[in-house]
Amino acid sequence: MKTATFTIIIPEAGKTEQGKEKFFVEYQGRTRPLFTHDYQEIYRVPGLYEALFHNRLKCCSPHVVTG
């Protein structure tokens, strides 16, 4: 299984409504703007969800919900 190569670019933080946080992904020669709740688009890039939410943003919702 080949792992996708991409780059995540997160602009400077500002006051933003939850789910409307904008970021950019460089993938397959394109840079695309996405929002954190664009799940359908996020899942089109293999590994992007985990890289964004777990590795970069350090989200811990599953641990909080089950704790």
Number of C-alpha atoms within 10 A of each C-alpha: 3 5 8 12 12 18 14 16 15 15 10 7 8 7 6 9 7 9 10 12 16 17 16 16 19 14 15 10 7 10 14 12 12 16 15 16 13 12 11 8 13 18 12 10 16 14 14 21 16 15 15 20 14 13 11 11 11 11 13 10 11 8 8 8 7 6 6
